[in-house]
Amino acid sequence: MPTRRTLLAASGAVLLHAATGEGITGPIARQASEHGRLTPDLLDAVEHAATTARHLDERHGGGAALTWVGDQITTLLHLLDTTSYDLHQARRLHTALAQLAQTAGFMAHDDAHDGPARRWYLIAHRAAHAAQDHALAASVLALMSNQATARGDHPTALALAQAADRAARTAPGLVRALVRARGGLAHAAAGDTHAALTAHEQAHALLEADEPAPDWADYVDDVEIDAIAGRGLVALGRTHRPDTATLLARAVPLLSPRAYTDDHDVHQRSALCHGAWLGLAHARASEPEQAAEEVRRALRRLPEVHSTRTLGLLAALRTQLVATPTPQVNKAVQELDRHLA
């Protein structure tokens, strides 16, 4: 695997080549063993760790949770190297590794650590290929596209989005919908309104496919697809364009359901993130008091959620709010300053 420093600088053809999966074999049974045979109970525990990692990210984000996930990956790699297992167990081990590394990659990206995030994503992608899990490989590629979008590398983001679509050809409709929605973010960041809106429509259509979906994609629904599209519309509305007001007005109802997630729901990290995007939508639409209300709503989640990128969004939102002082706006800014400090 490339080093973290190499991955931080990688882009374009270099990154795409690393993510192709060329030369990766399928799962292989392992007979020679230093520590005996992998037991069913231990394999169940490994898969449970992958599920736990996903739930930690959904509720709390990264931070200390990322350290725990990294430790689980280290342990799993050790098991792959030192225990014996059959072909079916090998596939399950690599699938669990791919899920853990995908979660670690997103956590690191959300914590603004792009080099480690890329390395985790590539580990996830290679493990998914080794497990012959094309749906999971497609999901990882789509997340890599989103990371390139966040870094402003639009050609790489679009190329990775296309690669994700190709990888998802045989995936369940739920996964194809997620991949298509994430691709819409790349189009929005590149300024292609038509492609972004089309991706949103296609993602909704793909959701209608009545097909069994993997457990790691169980959060994908209309609310999630709309929230992703809403972020794209706010990104499109970041500059002065003839249709900016229309785009921002359309973004608000797409973002609101996720931003207003109940405090007891597991999706607290996503609720915080989309609450910040909803605040930006109102601020860019010259609605400072509504933006201030969304800031205060989002801040309620911060004691339980760690998200460096969302704090960055809130800091950008603060810059816009201070330009339009009102009693309600000032109160929100003061509260925000306490958290940013």
C-alpha positions as CSV (number, residue, x, y, z in Angstrom):
1,M,0.0,0.0,0.0
2,P,1.2,3.6,-0.6
3,T,2.3,5.6,2.4
4,R,0.1,8.3,3.9
5,R,2.3,11.0,2.6
6,T,2.1,9.6,-1.0
7,L,-1.6,9.3,-0.7
8,L,-2.1,12.9,0.4
9,A,-0.4,14.1,-2.8
10,A,-2.0,11.4,-5.1
11,S,-4.7,12.5,-7.5
12,G,-6.0,11.9,-11.0
13,A,-4.6,8.9,-12.8
14,V,-2.3,7.9,-9.9
15,L,-5.3,7.7,-7.5
16,L,-7.5,6.0,-10.0
17,H,-4.9,3.4,-10.8
18,A,-4.5,2.6,-7.1
19,A,-8.3,2.2,-6.8
20,T,-8.8,-0.1,-9.8
21,G,-8.4,-3.3,-7.9
22,E,-6.1,-4.8,-10.7
23,G,-4.1,-7.7,-9.6
24,I,-6.2,-8.4,-6.5
25,T,-7.1,-12.1,-6.1
26,G,-10.3,-13.4,-4.6
27,P,-10.5,-14.9,-1.1
28,I,-8.0,-17.7,-0.4
29,A,-8.3,-20.4,2.2
30,R,-5.3,-20.5,4.6
31,Q,-4.2,-23.8,6.2
32,A,-0.8,-23.0,7.8
33,S,-1.5,-21.4,11.2
34,E,0.4,-20.0,14.2
35,H,-2.6,-19.6,16.4
36,G,-5.0,-22.4,15.3
37,R,-8.2,-22.3,13.3
38,L,-10.6,-19.3,13.2
39,T,-13.6,-20.3,15.3
40,P,-17.2,-19.3,14.3
41,D,-17.6,-17.3,17.6
42,L,-14.5,-15.3,16.7
43,L,-15.7,-14.6,13.2
44,D,-19.0,-13.5,14.5
45,A,-17.2,-11.1,16.9
46,V,-15.2,-9.6,14.0
47,E,-18.4,-9.0,12.0
48,H,-20.0,-7.5,15.1
49,A,-17.1,-5.1,15.4
50,A,-17.7,-3.9,11.9
51,T,-21.3,-3.2,12.8
52,T,-20.4,-1.5,16.0
53,A,-17.9,0.8,14.2
54,R,-20.6,1.9,11.8
55,H,-22.9,2.8,14.6
56,L,-20.2,4.7,16.5
57,D,-19.7,6.8,13.4
58,E,-23.4,7.4,13.0
59,R,-23.9,8.5,16.6
60,H,-20.6,10.1,17.6
61,G,-18.4,10.6,14.5
62,G,-14.6,10.1,14.7
63,G,-12.2,11.2,17.4
64,A,-11.7,8.5,20.0
65,A,-14.0,6.2,18.1
66,L,-11.5,6.2,15.2
67,T,-8.8,5.0,17.5
68,W,-10.9,2.0,18.5
69,V,-11.8,1.2,14.8
70,G,-8.1,1.3,13.9
71,D,-7.3,-1.1,16.6
72,Q,-10.0,-3.5,15.3
73,I,-8.5,-3.4,11.8
74,T,-5.0,-4.1,13.2
75,T,-6.4,-7.1,15.1
76,L,-8.3,-8.4,12.0
77,L,-5.2,-8.1,9.8
78,H,-3.3,-10.1,12.4
79,L,-6.0,-12.8,12.3
80,L,-5.8,-12.9,8.5
81,D,-2.0,-13.5,8.8
82,T,-1.9,-16.0,11.7
83,T,-5.0,-18.2,11.7
84,S,-6.3,-20.8,9.3
85,Y,-9.7,-20.5,7.7
86,D,-11.7,-21.9,4.7
87,L,-12.8,-20.0,1.6
88,H,-16.1,-19.0,3.0
89,Q,-14.5,-17.6,6.2
90,A,-11.9,-15.8,4.1
91,R,-14.6,-14.0,2.3
92,R,-16.3,-13.0,5.5
93,L,-13.0,-11.8,7.0
94,H,-12.3,-9.6,4.0
95,T,-15.8,-8.2,3.9
96,A,-15.5,-7.2,7.6
97,L,-12.1,-5.6,6.9
98,A,-13.6,-3.6,4.0
99,Q,-16.5,-2.4,6.2
100,L,-14.2,-1.4,9.0
101,A,-11.7,0.3,6.8
102,Q,-14.5,2.2,4.9
103,T,-15.8,3.5,8.3
104,A,-12.3,4.4,9.4
105,G,-11.8,6.2,6.1
106,F,-14.9,8.3,6.5
107,M,-14.1,9.1,10.1
108,A,-10.6,10.3,9.2
109,H,-12.0,12.3,6.3
110,D,-14.6,13.9,8.6
111,D,-11.8,14.7,11.0
112,A,-9.9,16.5,8.1
113,H,-7.1,13.9,8.0
114,D,-7.0,13.3,4.2
115,G,-3.9,11.2,3.9
116,P,-5.0,8.6,6.4
117,A,-8.5,8.7,5.0
118,R,-7.3,7.8,1.5
119,R,-5.1,5.0,2.9
120,W,-8.1,3.5,4.8
121,Y,-10.3,3.8,1.7
122,L,-7.8,2.0,-0.5
123,I,-7.5,-0.8,2.1
124,A,-11.3,-1.0,2.1
125,H,-11.4,-1.1,-1.7
126,R,-8.8,-3.8,-2.0
127,A,-10.5,-5.9,0.8
128,A,-13.9,-5.5,-0.9
129,H,-12.3,-6.8,-4.2
130,A,-10.7,-9.7,-2.4
131,A,-14.1,-10.6,-0.9
132,Q,-15.6,-10.2,-4.4
133,D,-18.1,-7.7,-2.9
134,H,-18.6,-5.3,-5.8
135,A,-21.3,-3.3,-4.0
136,L,-19.0,-2.5,-1.2
137,A,-16.2,-1.6,-3.5
138,A,-18.5,0.8,-5.4
139,S,-19.5,2.5,-2.1
140,V,-15.8,3.0,-1.2
141,L,-15.1,4.5,-4.7
142,A,-18.0,6.9,-4.2
143,L,-16.6,8.0,-0.8
144,M,-13.2,8.6,-2.4
145,S,-15.0,10.7,-5.0
146,N,-16.6,12.8,-2.2
147,Q,-13.2,13.2,-0.6
148,A,-11.8,14.5,-3.9
149,T,-14.7,16.9,-4.2
150,A,-14.0,18.3,-0.7
151,R,-10.4,18.9,-1.7
152,G,-11.5,20.8,-4.8
153,D,-10.1,18.1,-7.2
154,H,-13.1,18.0,-9.5
155,P,-11.6,15.9,-12.4
156,T,-10.6,13.2,-10.0
157,A,-13.9,13.4,-8.2
158,L,-15.9,12.9,-11.4
159,A,-13.6,10.1,-12.6
160,L,-14.0,8.2,-9.3
161,A,-17.8,8.8,-9.4
162,Q,-17.9,7.2,-12.9
163,A,-15.8,4.3,-11.6
164,A,-18.2,3.8,-8.7
165,D,-21.1,3.7,-11.1
166,R,-19.4,1.0,-13.2
167,A,-18.5,-1.0,-10.1
168,A,-22.2,-0.8,-8.9
169,R,-23.7,-2.2,-12.1
170,T,-24.7,-5.5,-10.4
171,A,-25.3,-4.1,-6.9
172,P,-28.7,-3.9,-5.3
173,G,-30.8,-0.8,-6.1
174,L,-30.2,0.7,-2.7
175,V,-26.5,0.7,-3.2
176,R,-26.7,2.0,-6.8
177,A,-28.9,4.8,-5.5
178,L,-26.3,5.8,-2.8
179,V,-23.5,5.7,-5.4
180,R,-25.5,7.8,-7.8
181,A,-26.4,10.3,-5.1
182,R,-22.8,10.7,-4.0
183,G,-21.8,11.2,-7.7
184,G,-24.2,14.1,-7.8
185,L,-22.1,15.9,-5.3
186,A,-19.1,15.7,-7.7
187,H,-21.3,17.2,-10.5
188,A,-22.6,19.9,-8.2
189,A,-19.1,21.0,-7.0
190,A,-18.0,21.1,-10.7
191,G,-20.9,23.5,-11.4
192,D,-23.0,21.1,-13.5
193,T,-26.6,21.8,-12.2
194,H,-28.3,19.5,-14.8
195,A,-26.1,16.5,-13.9
196,A,-26.5,17.1,-10.2
197,L,-30.3,17.3,-10.4
198,T,-30.4,14.3,-12.8
199,A,-28.3,12.2,-10.3
200,H,-30.9,13.1,-7.6
201,E,-33.8,11.9,-9.7
202,Q,-32.0,8.7,-10.8
203,A,-31.1,7.9,-7.2
204,H,-34.8,8.1,-6.1
205,A,-35.8,5.9,-9.0
206,L,-33.2,3.3,-8.0
207,L,-34.5,3.3,-4.4
208,E,-37.7,1.8,-5.7
209,A,-36.0,-1.5,-6.7
210,D,-37.3,-4.2,-4.3
211,E,-34.0,-6.0,-3.8
212,P,-32.2,-7.3,-0.6
213,A,-29.5,-4.8,0.4
214,P,-26.4,-5.3,2.6
215,D,-26.7,-4.3,6.3
216,W,-24.1,-1.6,5.9
217,A,-26.4,0.3,3.6
218,D,-29.5,0.0,5.8
219,Y,-29.5,3.8,6.5
220,V,-30.1,4.7,2.8
221,D,-33.6,6.0,2.2
222,D,-35.4,9.0,0.7
223,V,-34.2,11.2,3.6
224,E,-30.6,10.3,3.0
225,I,-30.7,10.7,-0.7
226,D,-32.4,14.1,-0.4
227,A,-29.9,15.3,2.2
228,I,-27.0,14.4,-0.1
229,A,-28.7,16.3,-2.9
230,G,-29.4,19.3,-0.6
231,R,-25.6,19.6,0.1
232,G,-25.0,19.7,-3.6
233,L,-27.5,22.4,-4.2
234,V,-26.0,24.6,-1.5
235,A,-22.6,24.1,-3.0
236,L,-24.0,25.2,-6.4
237,G,-25.5,28.2,-4.7
238,R,-22.1,29.3,-3.2
239,T,-21.5,31.8,-6.0
240,H,-23.8,34.5,-7.6
241,R,-25.7,32.9,-10.4
242,P,-29.1,33.6,-12.0
243,D,-30.6,30.5,-10.4
244,T,-28.9,30.8,-6.9
245,A,-32.1,31.7,-5.1
246,T,-34.0,28.9,-6.7
247,L,-31.3,26.3,-5.8
248,L,-31.1,27.4,-2.2
249,A,-34.9,27.4,-1.8
250,R,-34.9,23.9,-3.2
251,A,-32.1,22.8,-0.9
252,V,-34.0,23.7,2.3
253,P,-36.7,21.0,2.2
254,L,-34.2,18.4,1.1
255,L,-31.9,19.1,4.1
256,S,-34.5,19.7,6.8
257,P,-35.6,16.1,7.5
258,R,-32.1,14.9,8.3
259,A,-31.1,18.2,10.1
260,Y,-34.2,17.7,12.3
261,T,-33.4,14.1,13.2
262,D,-34.7,13.3,16.7
263,D,-32.0,13.6,19.5
264,H,-32.4,9.9,20.3
265,D,-31.9,8.7,16.8
266,V,-28.6,7.0,15.9
267,H,-27.9,9.4,13.0
268,Q,-26.5,12.3,15.1
269,R,-23.3,12.9,13.2
270,S,-25.3,13.2,9.9
271,A,-27.9,15.5,11.6
272,L,-25.2,17.8,12.8
273,C,-23.6,18.0,9.4
274,H,-26.8,18.6,7.5
275,G,-27.9,21.1,10.2
276,A,-24.8,23.1,9.3
277,W,-25.6,22.8,5.6
278,L,-29.1,24.0,6.2
279,G,-27.8,27.0,8.1
280,L,-25.6,27.8,5.1
281,A,-28.5,27.5,2.8
282,H,-30.5,30.1,4.8
283,A,-27.5,32.4,5.2
284,R,-26.7,32.4,1.5
285,A,-30.4,33.1,0.8
286,S,-30.1,36.2,3.0
287,E,-32.2,34.7,5.8
288,P,-29.8,35.3,8.8
289,E,-32.3,34.7,11.5
290,Q,-33.4,31.3,10.1
291,A,-29.7,30.5,9.7
292,A,-29.1,31.4,13.4
293,E,-31.9,29.1,14.5
294,E,-30.3,26.2,12.6
295,V,-26.9,26.9,14.2
296,R,-28.4,26.7,17.6
297,R,-30.3,23.5,16.8
298,A,-27.1,21.9,15.4
299,L,-25.0,22.9,18.4
300,R,-27.2,20.9,20.7
301,R,-25.6,17.8,19.1
302,L,-22.0,18.8,19.6
303,P,-21.4,17.4,23.1
304,E,-22.0,13.9,21.7
305,V,-20.6,14.3,18.2
306,H,-17.0,14.8,16.9
307,S,-16.9,16.3,13.4
308,T,-14.0,18.6,12.5
309,R,-15.4,19.3,9.0
310,T,-18.8,20.3,10.4
311,L,-17.0,22.7,12.7
312,G,-15.4,24.2,9.6
313,L,-18.8,24.6,8.0
314,L,-20.1,26.3,11.2
315,A,-17.1,28.6,11.2
316,A,-17.8,29.6,7.6
317,L,-21.4,30.2,8.5
318,R,-20.3,32.4,11.4
319,T,-18.5,34.6,9.0
320,Q,-21.7,35.2,7.1
321,L,-23.8,35.7,10.2
322,V,-21.7,38.4,11.8
323,A,-22.3,40.6,8.7
324,T,-26.0,40.8,9.5
325,P,-26.2,41.4,13.3
326,T,-29.6,41.0,15.0
327,P,-30.3,40.0,18.6
328,Q,-31.1,36.5,17.5
329,V,-28.1,36.2,15.2
330,N,-25.8,37.7,17.9
331,K,-27.0,35.1,20.4
332,A,-26.3,32.3,18.0
333,V,-22.8,33.7,17.2
334,Q,-21.9,33.9,20.9
335,E,-23.0,30.3,21.4
336,L,-21.1,29.2,18.3
337,D,-18.0,31.0,19.5
338,R,-18.0,29.1,22.8
339,H,-18.0,25.8,20.9
340,L,-15.4,26.9,18.3
341,A,-13.1,28.0,21.1
